[in-house]
């Protein structure tokens, strides 16, 4: 059996996913991360983790294409074997995109794209990974503050993340007999390239976010990864079916 626990992080090549991967490695976990198209960036994260003295690997995955999940699981098995295991201990559903468009103008194409990436994909990918997920392990689903408070233009995105939050509670109930926990981490507005980098690059938007956040600033990637890493430890063993918002107190 593996001496170190193994975690899979989707969308781990950049932004919040990258910070999650690095923080998880700092906590002593072996990290398998996925990327959609940015292989070089993903390999750079792997090298950073290896530079920390930890093990890591990267695999390509399109979370919007459910027909690929069985093949992905078969790709994952030998990677786990390389790390001396046949199981995952934790799974972080992080990969996603943002579309900013008013409710009245949201097209079916935009809706379906968000549905496939933010809800349908995570639903069936997690299902496909269940045979590999160790009893007593855990799932961390990434949501958003926009599932609690509302900013115009995020109706479809916020709704999909709200669906993930409900799904997490059902996962906790139905997988509890295996000792598998399911929790949600919901970031607030973060300075990354997500959604075109708006919070990071638009000073007016950044200042607006700061003005409605109790701690007086927009979030940064390293505000999030440590919380995800904590949920992937034994210290969080009695935390289940919870939504942890990590927003600095936004829109209270």
C-alpha positions, 0 to 999 in steps of 0.5 A: 500500500502507498505510504502517502495519500493520493489526491486528484485535482481537475483543472490543476494547471493554473489559477485556483487549481494550481494553488490547490495542487501546491498546497496539497503537496505541502500537506504531504499528498501525492498530487495527480492534476488534470489539464484541458489544453495547457500541458506545458503549464500542467507539467510546470506545476508537476515540476514545482511539486517535485521540487518540493520533494513530493510526487506528482503527475498530470493527465489530459482531461476534458471535463465537458465530454462525459464519453471520455471518463471511462478512458480517463479512469483507465489512464489513471490506474497505471499512474496510481500504480506508479505511486504504489497504490490502486486507489485515490484518497481524495478527489477535488472537482475544480475544473471550470469556466466562467461566462458573464452574460445577463439572464435575459441574454443567455443562449442555450449554447452558453447554458449547455456549455456551463451545464456540461463543464460545471455540473454534468461533467463533475456528476459523471466524472465523480461517478466514474471515479467511485471504484477508485476512491478509497473507503474513508476518503473524501470529495471536495467540490468547488462552488462559488460565493455567487451561489449565495449572493447575486451579481448580475450576469452570473445566473447560469453559472451561479445556478450550476454551482448551486446544483453542485452544492445540493449534489454534495449533500446527496453524495455525503448521504449516499457515500457515507456507508463507505466513510466518504465525505463530500464538502464544498469550498465556495471562493469569493471573487479571486484575482486569477485569469478566470472569466478573462481575468476581470477581477484581477485586471479591472481596477473598477471591478476589483475596488467594487469587490473590495468595498463589499468584502469585510476584509477589504480586498479581493481574494488571491489564489493562495487564500483558497488552496489551504482550505481545500488541503485541510479538507483532504486531511484526517483533521477534517474527518468529521466535516461532512456535507458542509459548504465553506465559503472562502470570500473574506466576508463578501456581501454580508 
